[in-house]
Amino acid sequence: MSMDHKFNAAAEAVQSLSRRPDNATLLRLYALFKQASVGDVEGEPPSAFDFKARAKYNAWADLEGMSSEDAKQAYIDLVAELQSQD
């Protein structure tokens, strides 16, 4: 199974978890997904008053420089860990 196929399967699997992950884990999932799909964050950060958007931006920006393949593998591993706890 290719890395892309595993990544897409993990992205689908995360939607069917019976328990919602905590906010920190959700941010990590978001950041890894964006890094794997888009690459490094670009553009200006959202307003500091838009807390949710700013947290997502910062989580993604923290992964700057991580390769797409590494981000995909980290995402797959995190989803597998969540599934084992589910």
Gaussian input, Z-matrix of N, CA and C with variables (Angstrom, degrees):
# hf/3-21g

backbone

0 1
 N
 C     1     B1
 C     2     B2     1     A1
 N     3     B3     2     A2     1     D1
 C     4     B4     3     A3     2     D2
 C     5     B5     4     A4     3     D3
 N     6     B6     5     A5     4     D4
 C     7     B7     6     A6     5     D5
 C     8     B8     7     A7     6     D6
 N     9     B9     8     A8     7     D7
 C    10    B10     9     A9     8     D8
 C    11    B11    10    A10     9     D9
 N    12    B12    11    A11    10    D10
 C    13    B13    12    A12    11    D11
 C    14    B14    13    A13    12    D12
 N    15    B15    14    A14    13    D13
 C    16    B16    15    A15    14    D14
 C    17    B17    16    A16    15    D15
 N    18    B18    17    A17    16    D16
 C    19    B19    18    A18    17    D17
 C    20    B20    19    A19    18    D18
 N    21    B21    20    A20    19    D19
 C    22    B22    21    A21    20    D20
 C    23    B23    22    A22    21    D21
 N    24    B24    23    A23    22    D22
 C    25    B25    24    A24    23    D23
 C    26    B26    25    A25    24    D24
 N    27    B27    26    A26    25    D25
 C    28    B28    27    A27    26    D26
 C    29    B29    28    A28    27    D27
 N    30    B30    29    A29    28    D28
 C    31    B31    30    A30    29    D29
 C    32    B32    31    A31    30    D30
 N    33    B33    32    A32    31    D31
 C    34    B34    33    A33    32    D32
 C    35    B35    34    A34    33    D33
 N    36    B36    35    A35    34    D34
 C    37    B37    36    A36    35    D35
 C    38    B38    37    A37    36    D36
 N    39    B39    38    A38    37    D37
 C    40    B40    39    A39    38    D38
 C    41    B41    40    A40    39    D39
 N    42    B42    41    A41    40    D40
 C    43    B43    42    A42    41    D41
 C    44    B44    43    A43    42    D42
 N    45    B45    44    A44    43    D43
 C    46    B46    45    A45    44    D44
 C    47    B47    46    A46    45    D45
 N    48    B48    47    A47    46    D46
 C    49    B49    48    A48    47    D47
 C    50    B50    49    A49    48    D48
 N    51    B51    50    A50    49    D49
 C    52    B52    51    A51    50    D50
 C    53    B53    52    A52    51    D51
 N    54    B54    53    A53    52    D52
 C    55    B55    54    A54    53    D53
 C    56    B56    55    A55    54    D54
 N    57    B57    56    A56    55    D55
 C    58    B58    57    A57    56    D56
 C    59    B59    58    A58    57    D57
 N    60    B60    59    A59    58    D58
 C    61    B61    60    A60    59    D59
 C    62    B62    61    A61    60    D60
 N    63    B63    62    A62    61    D61
 C    64    B64    63    A63    62    D62
 C    65    B65    64    A64    63    D63
 N    66    B66    65    A65    64    D64
 C    67    B67    66    A66    65    D65
 C    68    B68    67    A67    66    D66
 N    69    B69    68    A68    67    D67
 C    70    B70    69    A69    68    D68
 C    71    B71    70    A70    69    D69
 N    72    B72    71    A71    70    D70
 C    73    B73    72    A72    71    D71
 C    74    B74    73    A73    72    D72
 N    75    B75    74    A74    73    D73
 C    76    B76    75    A75    74    D74
 C    77    B77    76    A76    75    D75
 N    78    B78    77    A77    76    D76
 C    79    B79    78    A78    77    D77
 C    80    B80    79    A79    78    D78
 N    81    B81    80    A80    79    D79
 C    82    B82    81    A81    80    D80
 C    83    B83    82    A82    81    D81
 N    84    B84    83    A83    82    D82
 C    85    B85    84    A84    83    D83
 C    86    B86    85    A85    84    D84
 N    87    B87    86    A86    85    D85
 C    88    B88    87    A87    86    D86
 C    89    B89    88    A88    87    D87
 N    90    B90    89    A89    88    D88
 C    91    B91    90    A90    89    D89
 C    92    B92    91    A91    90    D90
 N    93    B93    92    A92    91    D91
 C    94    B94    93    A93    92    D92
 C    95    B95    94    A94    93    D93
 N    96    B96    95    A95    94    D94
 C    97    B97    96    A96    95    D95
 C    98    B98    97    A97    96    D96
 N    99    B99    98    A98    97    D97
 C   100   B100    99    A99    98    D98
 C   101   B101   100   A100    99    D99
 N   102   B102   101   A101   100   D100
 C   103   B103   102   A102   101   D101
 C   104   B104   103   A103   102   D102
 N   105   B105   104   A104   103   D103
 C   106   B106   105   A105   104   D104
 C   107   B107   106   A106   105   D105
 N   108   B108   107   A107   106   D106
 C   109   B109   108   A108   107   D107
 C   110   B110   109   A109   108   D108
 N   111   B111   110   A110   109   D109
 C   112   B112   111   A111   110   D110
 C   113   B113   112   A112   111   D111
 N   114   B114   113   A113   112   D112
 C   115   B115   114   A114   113   D113
 C   116   B116   115   A115   114   D114
 N   117   B117   116   A116   115   D115
 C   118   B118   117   A117   116   D116
 C   119   B119   118   A118   117   D117
 N   120   B120   119   A119   118   D118
 C   121   B121   120   A120   119   D119
 C   122   B122   121   A121   120   D120
 N   123   B123   122   A122   121   D121
 C   124   B124   123   A123   122   D122
 C   125   B125   124   A124   123   D123
 N   126   B126   125   A125   124   D124
 C   127   B127   126   A126   125   D125
 C   128   B128   127   A127   126   D126
 N   129   B129   128   A128   127   D127
 C   130   B130   129   A129   128   D128
 C   131   B131   130   A130   129   D129
 N   132   B132   131   A131   130   D130
 C   133   B133   132   A132   131   D131
 C   134   B134   133   A133   132   D132
 N   135   B135   134   A134   133   D133
 C   136   B136   135   A135   134   D134
 C   137   B137   136   A136   135   D135
 N   138   B138   137   A137   136   D136
 C   139   B139   138   A138   137   D137
 C   140   B140   139   A139   138   D138
 N   141   B141   140   A140   139   D139
 C   142   B142   141   A141   140   D140
 C   143   B143   142   A142   141   D141
 N   144   B144   143   A143   142   D142
 C   145   B145   144   A144   143   D143
 C   146   B146   145   A145   144   D144
 N   147   B147   146   A146   145   D145
 C   148   B148   147   A147   146   D146
 C   149   B149   148   A148   147   D147
 N   150   B150   149   A149   148   D148
 C   151   B151   150   A150   149   D149
 C   152   B152   151   A151   150   D150
 N   153   B153   152   A152   151   D151
 C   154   B154   153   A153   152   D152
 C   155   B155   154   A154   153   D153
 N   156   B156   155   A155   154   D154
 C   157   B157   156   A156   155   D155
 C   158   B158   157   A157   156   D156
 N   159   B159   158   A158   157   D157
 C   160   B160   159   A159   158   D158
 C   161   B161   160   A160   159   D159
 N   162   B162   161   A161   160   D160
 C   163   B163   162   A162   161   D161
 C   164   B164   163   A163   162   D162
 N   165   B165   164   A164   163   D163
 C   166   B166   165   A165   164   D164
 C   167   B167   166   A166   165   D165
 N   168   B168   167   A167   166   D166
 C   169   B169   168   A168   167   D167
 C   170   B170   169   A169   168   D168
 N   171   B171   170   A170   169   D169
 C   172   B172   171   A171   170   D170
 C   173   B173   172   A172   171   D171
 N   174   B174   173   A173   172   D172
 C   175   B175   174   A174   173   D173
 C   176   B176   175   A175   174   D174
 N   177   B177   176   A176   175   D175
 C   178   B178   177   A177   176   D176
 C   179   B179   178   A178   177   D177
 N   180   B180   179   A179   178   D178
 C   181   B181   180   A180   179   D179
 C   182   B182   181   A181   180   D180
 N   183   B183   182   A182   181   D181
 C   184   B184   183   A183   182   D182
 C   185   B185   184   A184   183   D183
 N   186   B186   185   A185   184   D184
 C   187   B187   186   A186   185   D185
 C   188   B188   187   A187   186   D186
 N   189   B189   188   A188   187   D187
 C   190   B190   189   A189   188   D188
 C   191   B191   190   A190   189   D189
 N   192   B192   191   A191   190   D190
 C   193   B193   192   A192   191   D191
 C   194   B194   193   A193   192   D192
 N   195   B195   194   A194   193   D193
 C   196   B196   195   A195   194   D194
 C   197   B197   196   A196   195   D195
 N   198   B198   197   A197   196   D196
 C   199   B199   198   A198   197   D197
 C   200   B200   199   A199   198   D198
 N   201   B201   200   A200   199   D199
 C   202   B202   201   A201   200   D200
 C   203   B203   202   A202   201   D201
 N   204   B204   203   A203   202   D202
 C   205   B205   204   A204   203   D203
 C   206   B206   205   A205   204   D204
 N   207   B207   206   A206   205   D205
 C   208   B208   207   A207   206   D206
 C   209   B209   208   A208   207   D207
 N   210   B210   209   A209   208   D208
 C   211   B211   210   A210   209   D209
 C   212   B212   211   A211   210   D210
 N   213   B213   212   A212   211   D211
 C   214   B214   213   A213   212   D212
 C   215   B215   214   A214   213   D213
 N   216   B216   215   A215   214   D214
 C   217   B217   216   A216   215   D215
 C   218   B218   217   A217   216   D216
 N   219   B219   218   A218   217   D217
 C   220   B220   219   A219   218   D218
 C   221   B221   220   A220   219   D219
 N   222   B222   221   A221   220   D220
 C   223   B223   222   A222   221   D221
 C   224   B224   223   A223   222   D222
 N   225   B225   224   A224   223   D223
 C   226   B226   225   A225   224   D224
 C   227   B227   226   A226   225   D225
 N   228   B228   227   A227   226   D226
 C   229   B229   228   A228   227   D227
 C   230   B230   229   A229   228   D228
 N   231   B231   230   A230   229   D229
 C   232   B232   231   A231   230   D230
 C   233   B233   232   A232   231   D231
 N   234   B234   233   A233   232   D232
 C   235   B235   234   A234   233   D233
 C   236   B236   235   A235   234   D234
 N   237   B237   236   A236   235   D235
 C   238   B238   237   A237   236   D236
 C   239   B239   238   A238   237   D237
 N   240   B240   239   A239   238   D238
 C   241   B241   240   A240   239   D239
 C   242   B242   241   A241   240   D240
 N   243   B243   242   A242   241   D241
 C   244   B244   243   A243   242   D242
 C   245   B245   244   A244   243   D243
 N   246   B246   245   A245   244   D244
 C   247   B247   246   A246   245   D245
 C   248   B248   247   A247   246   D246
 N   249   B249   248   A248   247   D247
 C   250   B250   249   A249   248   D248
 C   251   B251   250   A250   249   D249
 N   252   B252   251   A251   250   D250
 C   253   B253   252   A252   251   D251
 C   254   B254   253   A253   252   D252
 N   255   B255   254   A254   253   D253
 C   256   B256   255   A255   254   D254
 C   257   B257   256   A256   255   D255

   B1=1.4548
   B2=1.5326
   B3=1.3171
   B4=1.4621
   B5=1.5323
   B6=1.3227
   B7=1.4648
   B8=1.5283
   B9=1.3335
   B10=1.4675
   B11=1.5233
   B12=1.3155
   B13=1.4668
   B14=1.5340
   B15=1.3311
   B16=1.4736
   B17=1.5274
   B18=1.3403
   B19=1.4613
   B20=1.5272
   B21=1.3235
   B22=1.4675
   B23=1.5234
   B24=1.3204
   B25=1.4673
   B26=1.5272
   B27=1.3267
   B28=1.4658
   B29=1.5240
   B30=1.3378
   B31=1.4655
   B32=1.5289
   B33=1.3174
   B34=1.4660
   B35=1.5262
   B36=1.3246
   B37=1.4695
   B38=1.5221
   B39=1.3216
   B40=1.4655
   B41=1.5291
   B42=1.3224
   B43=1.4665
   B44=1.5281
   B45=1.3226
   B46=1.4668
   B47=1.5276
   B48=1.3272
   B49=1.4645
   B50=1.5258
   B51=1.3126
   B52=1.4661
   B53=1.5274
   B54=1.3298
   B55=1.4700
   B56=1.5192
   B57=1.3268
   B58=1.4629
   B59=1.5243
   B60=1.3380
   B61=1.4713
   B62=1.5310
   B63=1.3314
   B64=1.4643
   B65=1.5324
   B66=1.3273
   B67=1.4615
   B68=1.5233
   B69=1.3196
   B70=1.4657
   B71=1.5284
   B72=1.3114
   B73=1.4650
   B74=1.5236
   B75=1.3212
   B76=1.4635
   B77=1.5261
   B78=1.3237
   B79=1.4671
   B80=1.5224
   B81=1.3150
   B82=1.4696
   B83=1.5317
   B84=1.3266
   B85=1.4633
   B86=1.5263
   B87=1.3275
   B88=1.4646
   B89=1.5211
   B90=1.3325
   B91=1.4605
   B92=1.5274
   B93=1.3162
   B94=1.4660
   B95=1.5266
   B96=1.3285
   B97=1.4615
   B98=1.5261
   B99=1.3231
   B100=1.4643
   B101=1.5295
   B102=1.3252
   B103=1.4611
   B104=1.5250
   B105=1.3197
   B106=1.4652
   B107=1.5255
   B108=1.3236
   B109=1.4627
   B110=1.5241
   B111=1.3332
   B112=1.4592
   B113=1.5256
   B114=1.3260
   B115=1.4637
   B116=1.5132
   B117=1.3228
   B118=1.4614
   B119=1.5266
   B120=1.3291
   B121=1.4569
   B122=1.5280
   B123=1.3292
   B124=1.4577
   B125=1.5144
   B126=1.3125
   B127=1.4498
   B128=1.5141
   B129=1.3027
   B130=1.4555
   B131=1.5267
   B132=1.3291
   B133=1.4700
   B134=1.5272
   B135=1.3205
   B136=1.4685
   B137=1.5331
   B138=1.2954
   B139=1.4581
   B140=1.5240
   B141=1.3134
   B142=1.4653
   B143=1.5271
   B144=1.3210
   B145=1.4633
   B146=1.5309
   B147=1.3233
   B148=1.4681
   B149=1.5244
   B150=1.3336
   B151=1.4619
   B152=1.5251
   B153=1.3266
   B154=1.4645
   B155=1.5310
   B156=1.3160
   B157=1.4676
   B158=1.5253
   B159=1.3226
   B160=1.4694
   B161=1.5256
   B162=1.3223
   B163=1.4670
   B164=1.5262
   B165=1.3266
   B166=1.4622
   B167=1.5294
   B168=1.3184
   B169=1.4638
   B170=1.5277
   B171=1.3291
   B172=1.4683
   B173=1.5242
   B174=1.3239
   B175=1.4665
   B176=1.5226
   B177=1.3226
   B178=1.4646
   B179=1.5268
   B180=1.3319
   B181=1.4676
   B182=1.5275
   B183=1.3207
   B184=1.4708
   B185=1.5247
   B186=1.3131
   B187=1.4687
   B188=1.5289
   B189=1.3212
   B190=1.4618
   B191=1.5271
   B192=1.3083
   B193=1.4557
   B194=1.5194
   B195=1.3355
   B196=1.4660
   B197=1.5296
   B198=1.3105
   B199=1.4634
   B200=1.5259
   B201=1.3104
   B202=1.4613
   B203=1.5243
   B204=1.3200
   B205=1.4690
   B206=1.5294
   B207=1.3394
   B208=1.4670
   B209=1.5271
   B210=1.3378
   B211=1.4636
   B212=1.5288
   B213=1.3206
   B214=1.4675
   B215=1.5209
   B216=1.3333
   B217=1.4622
   B218=1.5271
   B219=1.3350
   B220=1.4645
   B221=1.5299
   B222=1.3240
   B223=1.4656
   B224=1.5269
   B225=1.3235
   B226=1.4693
   B227=1.5273
   B228=1.3360
   B229=1.4648
   B230=1.5253
   B231=1.3348
   B232=1.4621
   B233=1.5317
   B234=1.3129
   B235=1.4668
   B236=1.5271
   B237=1.3220
   B238=1.4704
   B239=1.5227
   B240=1.3307
   B241=1.4681
   B242=1.5287
   B243=1.3293
   B244=1.4650
   B245=1.5263
   B246=1.3185
   B247=1.4629
   B248=1.5238
   B249=1.3206
   B250=1.4650
   B251=1.5291
   B252=1.3289
   B253=1.4621
   B254=1.5258
   B255=1.3099
   B256=1.4626
   B257=1.5160
   A1=108.00
   A2=116.86
   A3=121.08
   A4=111.01
   A5=114.67
   A6=120.62
   A7=110.26
   A8=117.16
   A9=120.14
   A10=111.38
   A11=116.37
   A12=120.15
   A13=110.31
   A14=117.05
   A15=121.00
   A16=110.62
   A17=116.08
   A18=121.23
   A19=110.44
   A20=116.90
   A21=120.46
   A22=111.36
   A23=116.86
   A24=120.55
   A25=110.48
   A26=116.96
   A27=120.82
   A28=110.60
   A29=116.77
   A30=120.74
   A31=110.80
   A32=117.11
   A33=120.56
   A34=110.84
   A35=116.54
   A36=121.12
   A37=112.09
   A38=116.75
   A39=119.35
   A40=110.77
   A41=116.81
   A42=120.84
   A43=112.19
   A44=116.62
   A45=119.41
   A46=113.59
   A47=117.15
   A48=119.30
   A49=108.98
   A50=116.70
   A51=119.08
   A52=111.83
   A53=116.57
   A54=120.36
   A55=109.33
   A56=115.20
   A57=120.53
   A58=108.86
   A59=117.65
   A60=119.64
   A61=110.72
   A62=115.99
   A63=119.28
   A64=109.65
   A65=116.02
   A66=120.89
   A67=113.05
   A68=117.85
   A69=120.53
   A70=110.62
   A71=116.57
   A72=120.65
   A73=110.58
   A74=117.07
   A75=120.08
   A76=110.94
   A77=116.90
   A78=120.18
   A79=110.99
   A80=116.62
   A81=120.89
   A82=110.18
   A83=116.84
   A84=120.69
   A85=110.87
   A86=116.29
   A87=121.09
   A88=110.72
   A89=116.03
   A90=120.58
   A91=111.30
   A92=116.79
   A93=120.04
   A94=110.88
   A95=117.15
   A96=120.52
   A97=110.35
   A98=116.88
   A99=120.61
   A100=111.21
   A101=117.35
   A102=120.57
   A103=110.23
   A104=116.58
   A105=121.11
   A106=111.56
   A107=116.81
   A108=121.72
   A109=113.93
   A110=116.62
   A111=121.45
   A112=112.40
   A113=116.52
   A114=120.83
   A115=109.64
   A116=116.17
   A117=120.61
   A118=111.77
   A119=114.29
   A120=121.36
   A121=109.16
   A122=115.90
   A123=121.58
   A124=108.87
   A125=115.74
   A126=120.41
   A127=112.45
   A128=113.61
   A129=121.36
   A130=110.43
   A131=116.43
   A132=118.77
   A133=110.57
   A134=116.69
   A135=120.44
   A136=110.65
   A137=115.13
   A138=121.49
   A139=110.66
   A140=115.35
   A141=120.52
   A142=111.13
   A143=117.17
   A144=120.92
   A145=112.18
   A146=116.24
   A147=121.13
   A148=106.45
   A149=115.41
   A150=121.75
   A151=113.37
   A152=116.12
   A153=119.79
   A154=111.01
   A155=116.36
   A156=120.23
   A157=111.06
   A158=116.26
   A159=120.09
   A160=110.56
   A161=118.01
   A162=121.41
   A163=110.42
   A164=117.09
   A165=120.70
   A166=110.53
   A167=116.46
   A168=121.08
   A169=110.50
   A170=116.51
   A171=120.71
   A172=111.97
   A173=117.04
   A174=120.41
   A175=110.14
   A176=116.59
   A177=121.07
   A178=110.16
   A179=116.95
   A180=121.14
   A181=111.47
   A182=117.32
   A183=121.06
   A184=112.07
   A185=117.75
   A186=121.93
   A187=112.49
   A188=116.81
   A189=120.60
   A190=110.65
   A191=115.71
   A192=121.25
   A193=114.08
   A194=117.60
   A195=120.34
   A196=108.28
   A197=116.71
   A198=120.19
   A199=110.55
   A200=115.02
   A201=120.98
   A202=110.82
   A203=116.88
   A204=120.89
   A205=111.38
   A206=116.89
   A207=120.12
   A208=111.01
   A209=116.19
   A210=120.10
   A211=110.74
   A212=116.65
   A213=119.83
   A214=110.66
   A215=116.86
   A216=119.89
   A217=110.85
   A218=117.16
   A219=120.54
   A220=110.61
   A221=117.02
   A222=121.62
   A223=110.29
   A224=116.37
   A225=121.63
   A226=110.33
   A227=116.24
   A228=120.94
   A229=111.53
   A230=116.91
   A231=120.43
   A232=110.87
   A233=117.06
   A234=119.99
   A235=110.30
   A236=117.25
   A237=120.39
   A238=110.64
   A239=116.80
   A240=120.93
   A241=110.45
   A242=116.56
   A243=120.43
   A244=111.07
   A245=116.68
   A246=120.10
   A247=111.22
   A248=117.22
   A249=119.77
   A250=111.56
   A251=117.11
   A252=121.81
   A253=111.57
   A254=116.25
   A255=122.20
   A256=112.25
   D1=130.47
   D2=-177.95
   D3=-72.56
   D4=161.30
   D5=178.80
   D6=-60.06
   D7=-42.71
   D8=179.89
   D9=-62.41
   D10=-40.28
   D11=179.18
   D12=-65.23
   D13=-43.48
   D14=178.19
   D15=-63.06
   D16=-40.86
   D17=179.84
   D18=-63.19
   D19=-46.98
   D20=179.28
   D21=-64.05
   D22=-38.06
   D23=177.53
   D24=-64.85
   D25=-39.79
   D26=178.36
   D27=-66.07
   D28=-39.67
   D29=178.80
   D30=-62.79
   D31=-36.19
   D32=176.42
   D33=-73.51
   D34=-40.04
   D35=-177.29
   D36=-64.32
   D37=-34.84
   D38=-177.58
   D39=-64.49
   D40=-26.55
   D41=179.06
   D42=-71.29
   D43=-20.68
   D44=-175.48
   D45=-105.73
   D46=14.35
   D47=175.89
   D48=-64.32
   D49=139.21
   D50=-178.94
   D51=-76.99
   D52=-26.39
   D53=177.51
   D54=-113.23
   D55=134.64
   D56=178.41
   D57=-73.03
   D58=128.11
   D59=176.90
   D60=-64.44
   D61=158.67
   D62=177.74
   D63=-68.28
   D64=167.85
   D65=-174.76
   D66=-60.81
   D67=-38.60
   D68=179.48
   D69=-63.16
   D70=-40.24
   D71=178.93
   D72=-69.84
   D73=-39.16
   D74=176.87
   D75=-61.82
   D76=-40.65
   D77=177.20
   D78=-63.65
   D79=-41.01
   D80=178.73
   D81=-63.66
   D82=-44.16
   D83=177.09
   D84=-59.51
   D85=-46.23
   D86=179.45
   D87=-59.25
   D88=-49.51
   D89=-176.28
   D90=-63.35
   D91=-44.10
   D92=178.95
   D93=-64.19
   D94=-40.62
   D95=179.03
   D96=-62.15
   D97=-46.97
   D98=-179.40
   D99=-64.82
   D100=-42.37
   D101=179.69
   D102=-63.50
   D103=-40.30
   D104=179.66
   D105=-69.18
   D106=-36.94
   D107=-173.90
   D108=-88.00
   D109=-37.84
   D110=-171.62
   D111=-113.19
   D112=-35.83
   D113=-173.77
   D114=103.70
   D115=-158.94
   D116=-177.04
   D117=-60.88
   D118=145.40
   D119=178.43
   D120=-64.14
   D121=143.32
   D122=177.76
   D123=-129.71
   D124=161.42
   D125=176.45
   D126=88.34
   D127=175.81
   D128=-178.74
   D129=-78.11
   D130=146.98
   D131=176.12
   D132=-67.80
   D133=151.53
   D134=176.86
   D135=-63.88
   D136=166.00
   D137=177.85
   D138=-55.18
   D139=143.97
   D140=177.64
   D141=-64.20
   D142=-17.20
   D143=179.47
   D144=-83.90
   D145=-13.46
   D146=175.47
   D147=-96.57
   D148=80.62
   D149=-169.54
   D150=-58.85
   D151=-43.29
   D152=-177.35
   D153=-65.40
   D154=-49.03
   D155=-179.61
   D156=-63.96
   D157=-37.96
   D158=-179.84
   D159=-67.43
   D160=-40.73
   D161=178.46
   D162=-63.39
   D163=-41.97
   D164=178.68
   D165=-64.75
   D166=-43.84
   D167=178.82
   D168=-60.26
   D169=-47.52
   D170=-178.33
   D171=-64.07
   D172=-39.79
   D173=178.66
   D174=-62.68
   D175=-41.48
   D176=178.86
   D177=-68.69
   D178=-43.86
   D179=-179.06
   D180=-61.91
   D181=-30.34
   D182=178.58
   D183=-63.14
   D184=-19.79
   D185=-178.52
   D186=-95.71
   D187=7.73
   D188=-178.15
   D189=-51.60
   D190=131.71
   D191=179.31
   D192=95.09
   D193=-15.36
   D194=178.08
   D195=-71.95
   D196=134.37
   D197=179.98
   D198=-69.82
   D199=158.39
   D200=177.59
   D201=-60.15
   D202=-42.26
   D203=-179.49
   D204=-64.37
   D205=-42.45
   D206=178.41
   D207=-65.00
   D208=-39.78
   D209=178.90
   D210=-65.83
   D211=-40.87
   D212=177.61
   D213=-61.61
   D214=-45.06
   D215=-178.71
   D216=-65.11
   D217=-41.27
   D218=178.63
   D219=-63.81
   D220=-38.74
   D221=177.80
   D222=-64.23
   D223=-47.49
   D224=178.79
   D225=-58.21
   D226=-45.12
   D227=-179.43
   D228=-64.15
   D229=-41.80
   D230=-179.76
   D231=-65.79
   D232=-42.43
   D233=178.29
   D234=-63.69
   D235=-41.02
   D236=177.99
   D237=-61.47
   D238=-40.14
   D239=177.89
   D240=-63.76
   D241=-43.41
   D242=179.02
   D243=-64.20
   D244=-39.32
   D245=178.30
   D246=-64.56
   D247=-36.18
   D248=-179.66
   D249=-70.52
   D250=-23.99
   D251=178.83
   D252=-89.49
   D253=-11.96
   D254=-173.72
   D255=-75.41

